[in-house]
Structure formats: C-alpha cells, structure tokens
Amino acid sequence: MSNSVFQSVIVQLKDISDRTFGVIDTEGCVVSCTDVSLLGERWPDAALRIGGGVDGITVFAQKCFKAIVGSSNLFEYAVFCSGDDEMAKSFCSMAYIALNDAKIFYEEKHDRGTFVKNIIMDNILPGDIYIRAKELHFATDAPRAVFLIRQVGRSDVATVDVLSGMFPDKMQDFVLSINESDVAVIKQITVNTPSEELEKIAQNIENTLKNELRVKTSIGIGTVSEHLRELADSYKEAQTAIEVGKVFDTEKSIMRYENLGIGRLIYQLPTTLCEIFLSEIFKKSSIDCLDQETLFTINKFFENNLNVSETSRKLFVHRNTLVYRLEKIKKLTGLDLRQFDHAIVFKVALMVRKYLASRETR
C-alpha cells in the first residue's frame, strides 16, 4: 500500500477542520498526517490499544482512532483525529470512510492488474480465475482485445506511462509491462466491435509513441477473447502475430493474428519438414538460381493475381518480355506460374524458404 494514497486524502481533510488528521500503521508509526512534523513518530501503545478492538472508535492519548482492517479483518492501519470529544469522534469516522475507500480502490486497481498479468502469463490455474475474479468484482465474460506493443531498436521506460494516459479507465483497461521491450494493453471492448476499430486503436498507439517518445514499435493483435480464461491464448496470438509478421510481412508494423494467413501455418512447421518440402519442389536447388530481378517479377505477378497484362503494365515491360521470363522460370523450376496450382505451390515454397532463412539468423 502506497502511503502517498493516504497523504493525498489527508491533505484534503485540512479544509474540513483545524484538527490534526493522520494514519498510523500496525507498529504505531505515523505514515501520513496533516501535520508533517509528526511523520515518522511512533506510538506503539496506541497501536496495541487499537489492535485490541478494531470495531469502534478508540480514544487514547487525547486522540480518536479507528482501525482500517484488511481482508482477514485484522488491523492494518488506523485513522486518527486530534481530540477526544464527540466532534473528534465524528471527524475520525468521516476520515475513516474516505481513507478506507481510497485503500480499497488502490488495492483493487493494483490487484486487478496483477491478476490480469498472471492470466496472460499462465501463472494462475483456470479454476482459480473464477474465484479471484469474484473477489475482485471482475466481469469474467466481457469481450477484451489484447495488444502487444514491442519497442524496436530503442526502448523507453516512459512507454508504460504514455500508454496508461491513453487508456485511463483503470477498472476496465490494463497496461502491463512484460519486459524491457514489451508492453501489453488489455482493453475491454463492446460486443461486435469491428476489426477495423482494433486496427485504429493500434495505429493510434503507434503514432502516439512515435510522436511523443520517438519509439518505433511492432504491434500484434490477438483474437478478441470473450472470457477471462481466453486472455492467455489471445496474448500468445499477439506474440505470434509479431513473430510471423517479422518473417513474412516486414513492411507492416501492425499485425492481426486473424490476418496472418498461410504464414501462420508455415511458422508452426518443423524446419526438417520445410527442408524436405523445398527439396521435393525444387530439384537441385533450382530456386537458388533465380536472381533478384526474377524474384521481383514473380512477386509482382502474384500481387496482380497472375494477370500477365496487368503485371507487365506495372513492371513497365512488354507483355512478351514477361511471358519470356515466366517461361524461363518454368524451365528452371518445372513450375508454370500461369497455372493456379503451380502458382500456389511456388508461393508457399517461397514463404517456406523465407521462414528457414529467418531461423538461420537467430
């Protein structure tokens, strides 16, 4: 529990009365007070007296005390007000209400964040999720989106603070520091929120971090989780989205798991299986005979849906020149890219090759 939380409330109590208000801990140490000269003083006898009866107002040494109890109904802190008259008792009760509410809010906020982090990191048993959610008054079946923000190149410790400012609803949205470079944002959304809206949120995150901190990011978005227990899967999907995007779509900085396509399947294949596939498709390493210009032509051909006329126009070459290049590829690899089935095999093979190359650089 942060003493600054108590102090922020205590300072406001100075406007109510000229009485001295404060808080002591279980050892009788004054941890917060309107009279700063009393901070750090120890009143162990007062703590003993309060510990003997936590239910009502305790009058001791010309002060009124009321215990703030924890979840086990044990004395954790006590509010005090100077004076032993009826007015002092009333003021003490008023101060207790404000400070106890502040303590509950702080602990719920802190515990909720830890709870969510434990879920996405698989540090809590599925059965315990229900129990803990009930204790924290946490909605279990609200739809939530998981964004994983990975800082690329340079990391800034202020990233968490900036993101916390972007998502101010601390009871529904959570900004969690995962490690030096990764920050997860768990945002509660409405039912049937369109995927375009999630990408807009990610774009806003990217632009804000770029403009305010000059931090470059890669952002992965998992599938929307409909229940708390699905958050861990959504977080893993966001991780996969970043990793797969780094291999197959290096130009994009925002990747949705649902849009990864066949790259997601290839990424999960054993490298030995990938090597066997390539050796069967391309005899005698024929794919290595293709120069960069030819590979560029192939990619443009795929981008234009195997349309020869459109591809030649985009490449600023004559149609016959493109046909010649495609014939050359057919001769080298045995695959005619103008045939849909051959084109699919070739596209997958190029992606597998790219995946294997990324594994070798790790």
Sequence and secondary structure as in RCSB ss.txt:
>XXXX:A:sequence
MSNSVFQSVIVQLKDISDRTFGVIDTEGCVVSCTDVSLLGERWPDAALRIGGGVDGITVFAQKCFKAIVGSSNLF
EYAVFCSGDDEMAKSFCSMAYIALNDAKIFYEEKHDRGTFVKNIIMDNILPGDIYIRAKELHFATDAPRAVFLIR
QVGRSDVATVDVLSGMFPDKMQDFVLSINESDVAVIKQITVNTPSEELEKIAQNIENTLKNELRVKTSIGIGTVS
EHLRELADSYKEAQTAIEVGKVFDTEKSIMRYENLGIGRLIYQLPTTLCEIFLSEIFKKSSIDCLDQETLFTINK
FFENNLNVSETSRKLFVHRNTLVYRLEKIKKLTGLDLRQFDHAIVFKVALMVRKYLASRETR
>XXXX:A:secstr
  HHHHHHHHHHHTTT SS EEEEETT BEEEESSGGGTT B HHHHHHHHT  SSEEEETTEEEEEEE TTS E
EEEEEEE  SHHHHHHHHHHHHHHHHHHHHHHHHHHHHHHHHHHHTT S HHHHHHHHHHTT  SS  EEEEEEE
EES   TTHHHHHHHH   TTT EEEE SSSEEEEEEE  TT  HHHHHHHHHHHHHHHHHHH  EEEEEE   B
SSGGGHHHHHHHHHHHHHHHHHH TT SEEEGGG THHHHHHTS HHHHHHHHHHHSGGGGGGG  HHHHHHHHH
HHHTTT HHHHHHHHT  HHHHHHHHHHHHHHHS  TTSHHHHHHHHHHHHHHHHHHHHHT 
